[in-house]
Amino acid sequence: MTIDNVKGREPILRVVPQPRDINANGHIFGGWILSQMDIASGIVAQREARGAVATVAVDRMEFIAPMLLQDLVSVYAWVERRGRTSLAIRIAVIATRGVDEEKIPLTEGLFTFVALDENHRPRPLPEK
Ligand SMILES: CC(C)(COP(=O)(O)OP(=O)(O)OC[C@H]1O[C@@H](n2cnc3c(N)ncnc32)[C@H](O)[C@@H]1OP(=O)(O)O)[C@@H](O)C(=O)NCCC(=O)NCCS
């Protein structure tokens, strides 16, 4: 993943990790990053499905570089594929670091969501 992958897109989330999110190496826990990715992609999926969705699969995740405490974290997410009831959401996590505001790709992933009806069963996506 490069910065070019998110050119022209707005981040869905912009967050700053807290001291409690650091592991013994001084890096941010992978689970914290995963959680932000799930939240951001869930927002996109719910908007596209116009209603409830659930994460059904995390198909791919790659941690490219460590995230540091002072990083401003931008989480980008967009629809990569629409199925009948499911949506594959591509997620890219970019850090803005230091006074020079260097942009560093941190993580990417592909999460799959399913639109749910009131019985928590798959529901067809609305027409585009
Ligand atoms: C989501 C859930 C209702 C799907 O039920 P299911 O019986 O597997 O449904 P289906 O087999 O009809 O599949 C529904 C869609 O999901 C897709 N899907 C199911 N499992 C998948 C997987 N492992 N990877 C990618 N897509 C998957 C199917 O391809 C189908 O897509 P399509 O309609 O676009 O072709 C069920 O698996 C569930 O409740 N899972 C728990 C969800 C959850 O609690 N998530 C964590 C908290 S949000």
The ligand as a Gaussian input file, in Angstrom:
#p B3LYP/6-31G(d) Opt

LIG

0 1
 C      -23.208000     -12.791000       9.089000
 C      -24.071000     -14.049000       9.163000
 C      -25.513000     -13.708000       9.490000
 C      -24.001000     -14.719000       7.766000
 O      -24.748000     -15.899000       7.840000
 P      -24.506000     -17.048000       6.748000
 O      -25.460000     -18.148000       7.063000
 O      -23.055000     -17.351000       6.633000
 O      -25.008000     -16.326000       5.424000
 P      -24.799000     -16.738000       3.923000
 O      -24.107000     -18.066000       3.772000
 O      -26.137000     -16.537000       3.264000
 O      -23.778000     -15.618000       3.389000
 C      -24.175000     -14.272000       3.332000
 C      -23.137000     -13.503000       2.564000
 O      -21.920000     -13.477000       3.310000
 C      -20.861000     -13.968000       2.518000
 N      -19.944000     -14.679000       3.421000
 C      -20.273000     -15.603000       4.357000
 N      -19.155000     -16.018000       4.977000
 C      -18.121000     -15.359000       4.410000
 C      -16.719000     -15.368000       4.616000
 N      -16.138000     -16.162000       5.521000
 N      -15.952000     -14.558000       3.857000
 C      -16.499000     -13.733000       2.929000
 N      -17.848000     -13.679000       2.684000
 C      -18.633000     -14.494000       3.422000
 C      -21.522000     -14.886000       1.508000
 O      -20.691000     -15.040000       0.372000
 C      -22.782000     -14.112000       1.213000
 O      -22.487000     -13.030000       0.340000
 P      -23.449000     -12.609000      -0.924000
 O      -24.878000     -12.655000      -0.458000
 O      -23.024000     -11.201000      -1.247000
 O      -23.156000     -13.576000      -2.012000
 C      -23.542000     -15.072000      10.235000
 O      -22.327000     -15.656000       9.765000
 C      -23.275000     -14.383000      11.559000
 O      -24.206000     -14.006000      12.275000
 N      -21.984000     -14.215000      11.893000
 C      -21.614000     -13.470000      13.107000
 C      -21.463000     -11.974000      12.776000
 C      -20.896000     -11.249000      13.950000
 O      -21.358000     -11.407000      15.052000
 N      -19.828000     -10.473000      13.687000
 C      -19.019000      -9.879000      14.719000
 C      -19.614000      -8.710000      15.375000
 S      -20.275000      -7.525000      14.285000

